[in-house]
Amino acid sequence: MTGLGVVVVNYGDPVVLERHLLHHDLRPLGHVVVVDNLSTAAHREAVVALCRRRGLEVVLMPGNDGFGAGVNAGAARALAAGCDALLVVNPDLRLDPAVAAALHAEVRAHPARLVAPRVVREDGRVWFDGAEVSLRTGRTRRTGRLTGPGLVPWLTGACLAVHRDLWEAVGGFCPEYFLYWEDVDLSLRVQRAGGEVAVRRDLLAVHAVGGTQAGAHKSPVYVEFHCRNRLLFARRNLGARVALRQGLGAPRYAAEVLRRDGWRRLLTDRAPVRAAVRGTLAGWALALSPRRRRGPAAAGRPASAAGAVPTA
């Protein structure tokens, strides 16, 4: 089989998945795998019923191990089915099959390239058309918004195409992040292994931003894991000294994350503040911890331990 493995991780009620990603039938592209991270028994029954009705493979996780672990499980199923490439997508993304096919063709032609389309909101405003992370400060911005040395491009995990050889070479997503920053980590490991990341701005996907979260505001989960995972990223990829230096700026970074929703909300809702404290404390603990050695089969292992990336 040389089809595309479409992998989507669901958590909670699958109504968002059915309304957005499954608006188009992606099965003719290859193999569609829905991974369900356990939320409630009722939601799981709904996911199973939806997949049975739509003819999709479903992977039922015993618990909720996060986005990266879910994608890795779904990717393993798609690759076992013989797919030669993967397309990782959010359930709240609407993607025309022709765009998915073009992404598939891109990574088949360039197997050492990680590729994303341009992503817009439902009202047409740009949500993603490239981003960079500063390895010095640990801050992320849209492409061209940062200045200075140590800038590295990264691609959003909301819609990401990768050849199976590259995915296997770098070890997939690192499950330690649970949620957020695992796509930044993957992008860096691809580049350090000799691969590249690219945005196909001529290809378009539509993202119902926040569709997988309740309400219009940034959730406490968003705040907590952004504060935590910035320091996990530094500890995994940049070494103890850089992680400690970024740790000193963690309170300021937490304030920046909180400010993304505006300060007025915090006058009546203290949950985001508590989440920022939890995430910052957890990040400090990670920054101070010795880096664990990973076995050769560990997902998200450093690219140098996984082997060279494929060449076209």
FENBEL-V532701 format. One record per run of one state. SS is the DSSP state (h for helix, s for strand, l for the rest). FROM is the first residue (numbers start at 1). LEN is the number of residues. If there is no record, write none. Layout:
BEGIN
<<SS,FROM,LEN> <SS,FROM,LEN>>
END
This chain:
BEGIN
<<l,1,3> <s,4,8> <l,12,3> <h,15,5> <l,20,1> <h,21,3> <l,24,3> <h,27,3> <s,30,8> <l,38,3> <h,41,14> <l,55,2> <s,57,4> <l,61,6> <h,67,14> <l,81,4> <s,85,5> <l,90,3> <s,93,2> <l,95,2> <h,97,13> <l,110,3> <s,113,9> <l,122,4> <s,126,3> <l,129,2> <s,131,4> <l,135,5> <s,140,3> <l,143,8> <s,151,4> <l,155,4> <s,159,5> <h,164,7> <l,171,4> <h,175,3> <l,178,4> <h,182,11> <l,193,3> <s,196,12> <l,208,12> <h,220,18> <l,238,2> <h,240,9> <l,249,1> <h,250,10> <l,260,4> <h,264,4> <l,268,3> <h,271,18> <l,289,14> <h,303,4> <l,307,6>>
END
